[in-house]
Amino acid sequence: ALGVLRRFALQSPQGWADLCLLQGRAAWLQGSMKRAALLLASSQRLARRHHMRPTSALAQCWLGRVRADPAGQQMIREGIEKLRQCGARWDVDAISSWALSPPQDDSRADTKQPR
């Protein structure tokens, strides 16, 4: 899926915001918090530049999740409100459930996990 999106991004500047969002989420899943934060911040910046409000709000929520601190929680709350304004109810429901999840153990941040 990332390969297809990468090809789209080469043809459309809006595609870069979505590509960075998905790459940031993938980096988060792999435990690479610094890389995830950089990619998600890039996604949010590009989405704002191209007036992609839902993508910008999603990137903000994921960036808040990566931060995993009180400021990150505030970013998530603000991002949820922006998604609500866009009518992205499924995303709002999914992200709202993060509060029910236990916090991640950050001791593994930026370490490669064996497969």
C-alpha positions as CSV (number, residue, x, y, z in Angstrom):
1,A,0.0,0.0,0.0
2,L,2.8,2.4,0.8
3,G,4.3,1.7,-2.7
4,V,1.1,2.7,-4.4
5,L,0.8,5.8,-2.3
6,R,4.5,6.7,-3.0
7,R,3.8,6.6,-6.7
8,F,0.7,8.8,-6.2
9,A,2.8,11.2,-4.2
10,L,5.2,11.6,-7.1
11,Q,2.3,12.8,-9.2
12,S,0.4,14.8,-6.6
13,P,1.7,17.0,-3.8
14,Q,-1.3,16.1,-1.6
15,G,-0.1,12.5,-1.7
16,W,3.0,13.3,0.3
17,A,0.9,14.2,3.4
18,D,-0.9,10.9,3.3
19,L,2.3,9.0,2.6
20,C,4.1,10.6,5.6
21,L,1.0,9.9,7.8
22,L,1.1,6.2,6.9
23,Q,4.9,6.0,7.2
24,G,4.7,7.7,10.6
25,R,2.2,5.2,11.8
26,A,4.3,2.3,10.5
27,A,7.4,3.7,12.3
28,W,5.3,4.0,15.5
29,L,4.3,0.3,15.1
30,Q,8.0,-0.6,14.8
31,G,8.8,1.3,17.9
32,S,10.8,4.1,16.2
33,M,9.3,7.0,18.0
34,K,11.7,9.7,16.8
35,R,11.2,8.7,13.1
36,A,7.4,8.5,13.7
37,A,7.3,12.0,15.2
38,L,9.3,13.5,12.3
39,L,7.1,11.8,9.7
40,L,3.9,12.8,11.4
41,A,5.0,16.4,11.9
42,S,5.8,16.5,8.2
43,S,2.4,15.0,7.3
44,Q,0.6,17.6,9.4
45,R,2.7,20.5,7.9
46,L,2.0,19.3,4.3
47,A,-1.7,18.7,5.0
48,R,-2.0,22.2,6.4
49,R,-0.3,23.6,3.3
50,H,-2.7,21.8,1.0
51,H,-5.8,22.5,3.1
52,M,-6.3,18.8,3.9
53,R,-8.1,19.3,7.2
54,P,-8.9,15.6,8.0
55,T,-5.3,14.5,7.2
56,S,-3.9,17.3,9.3
57,A,-6.1,16.4,12.2
58,L,-5.2,12.7,11.9
59,A,-1.5,13.5,11.9
60,Q,-2.0,15.7,15.0
61,C,-3.7,12.9,16.8
62,W,-1.0,10.4,15.9
63,L,1.7,12.9,16.9
64,G,0.0,13.3,20.2
65,R,-0.1,9.5,20.7
66,V,3.7,9.3,19.9
67,R,4.4,12.0,22.4
68,A,2.6,10.1,25.2
69,D,2.7,13.0,27.6
70,P,0.1,15.6,28.8
71,A,0.8,17.9,25.8
72,G,0.3,14.9,23.5
73,Q,-3.1,14.2,25.2
74,Q,-4.1,17.8,24.5
75,M,-3.0,17.4,20.9
76,I,-5.2,14.3,20.6
77,R,-8.2,16.1,22.1
78,E,-7.8,19.1,19.7
79,G,-7.3,16.7,16.8
80,I,-10.5,14.8,17.7
81,E,-12.4,18.1,17.8
82,K,-11.1,19.0,14.3
83,L,-12.1,15.5,13.0
84,R,-15.6,16.0,14.5
85,Q,-15.9,19.3,12.6
86,C,-14.9,17.5,9.4
87,G,-17.5,14.8,10.0
88,A,-15.0,12.0,10.3
89,R,-17.0,10.0,12.9
90,W,-15.3,6.7,12.4
91,D,-11.9,8.3,13.0
92,V,-13.2,10.1,16.1
93,D,-14.6,6.8,17.5
94,A,-11.3,5.0,16.8
95,I,-9.1,7.7,18.3
96,S,-11.3,8.2,21.3
97,S,-10.7,4.6,22.2
98,W,-7.0,5.3,22.6
99,A,-7.8,6.8,26.0
100,L,-9.0,3.3,27.1
101,S,-5.7,1.7,26.0
102,P,-2.9,1.4,28.6
103,P,0.1,3.7,27.8
104,Q,2.9,2.3,25.8
105,D,6.2,1.3,27.4
106,D,8.6,3.9,26.0
107,S,11.6,2.0,27.1
108,R,11.8,0.3,23.7
109,A,11.7,3.6,21.8
110,D,13.9,3.7,18.8
111,T,15.0,0.1,19.1
112,K,14.6,-2.4,16.4
113,Q,12.4,-5.3,17.3
114,P,13.3,-8.7,16.0
115,R,10.8,-10.2,13.6
